[in-house]
Amino acid sequence: MRFCIFLLVAGLLDAVLTHFGIASGFVTEGNPVMKVVISKSWSYFYLIKISLPLLLLGLFYLRPLKGWTKALLLSTCVLYFSVLVIHAAWIFLYMNTSY
């Protein structure tokens, strides 16, 4: 359950930071699928970033994750944490170059 909530929070944070980075012209979207979604509408981008973790939370309530599915969820959390670390790095670089 904690991992699902982490994914929801991390997804929202990732979405907001990605929007800020792209709007400021400091970064570009690295995920080709999300790049297409963003080109259609930021609303779709946010909808995906919010609905997928919420769907996972719903599935968790229906059937708690065990075994390999829990391992996959943990791996996804580690990858998302890595993405947030990359966001922190470019925010730090952006703030140091904007003076």
C-alpha positions in Angstrom: 0.0 0.0 0.0 2.8 2.4 0.9 4.5 1.8 -2.5 1.2 2.6 -4.3 0.9 5.9 -2.4 4.5 6.6 -3.1 3.9 6.1 -6.8 0.9 8.5 -6.7 2.9 11.2 -5.0 6.0 10.6 -7.1 3.8 10.7 -10.3 2.3 14.0 -9.3 5.6 15.5 -8.4 7.1 14.2 -11.6 4.3 15.7 -13.6 4.5 19.1 -12.0 8.3 19.2 -12.3 8.3 18.0 -15.9 5.7 20.7 -16.8 7.9 23.3 -15.1 11.1 22.1 -16.8 9.5 22.0 -20.3 7.7 25.3 -19.9 10.9 27.0 -18.8 12.7 25.5 -21.8 15.3 23.9 -19.5 14.5 20.2 -20.3 12.7 18.1 -22.8 10.6 15.1 -22.2 12.7 11.9 -22.4 9.8 9.4 -22.7 8.7 9.3 -26.3 5.2 8.2 -25.4 4.7 11.0 -22.9 6.2 13.4 -25.4 3.3 12.6 -27.8 0.8 12.9 -25.0 2.2 16.3 -24.0 2.0 17.5 -27.6 -1.7 16.7 -27.6 -2.5 18.3 -24.2 -1.0 18.8 -20.8 -4.4 17.7 -19.4 -3.9 14.3 -20.9 -0.4 14.1 -19.4 -1.7 14.9 -15.9 -4.7 12.6 -16.4 -2.3 9.7 -17.1 0.1 10.6 -14.3 -2.8 10.6 -11.8 -5.0 7.7 -13.1 -2.4 5.0 -13.5 -1.3 5.1 -9.8 -5.0 5.4 -8.7 -5.8 2.4 -10.8 -3.0 0.5 -9.1 -4.3 1.5 -5.6 -7.7 0.2 -6.6 -6.2 -3.1 -7.8 -4.3 -3.3 -4.5 -7.5 -3.1 -2.6 -9.1 -5.8 -4.7 -6.2 -8.2 -4.4 -3.1 -7.3 -2.3 0.2 -7.6 -4.2 2.4 -10.6 -3.4 5.5 -12.3 -4.8 6.7 -11.1 -8.1 4.0 -8.4 -8.5 5.2 -6.8 -5.2 8.8 -7.0 -6.5 7.8 -5.3 -9.7 6.0 -2.6 -7.7 9.1 -2.0 -5.6 11.3 -1.9 -8.7 8.9 0.8 -10.2 9.3 2.8 -7.0 13.1 2.7 -7.2 12.9 3.8 -10.8 10.6 6.6 -10.0 12.8 7.7 -7.1 15.7 7.8 -9.7 13.6 10.0 -11.9 12.9 12.4 -9.0 16.7 12.5 -8.3 17.3 13.5 -11.9 14.6 16.2 -11.5 16.4 17.5 -8.4 19.7 17.6 -10.3 18.3 19.7 -13.2 16.4 22.0 -10.8 19.7 22.6 -9.0 21.4 23.3 -12.3 18.6 25.6 -13.5 18.6 27.6 -10.2 22.4 28.0 -10.4 22.3 29.2 -14.0 19.3 31.6 -13.7 21.2 34.2 -11.6 
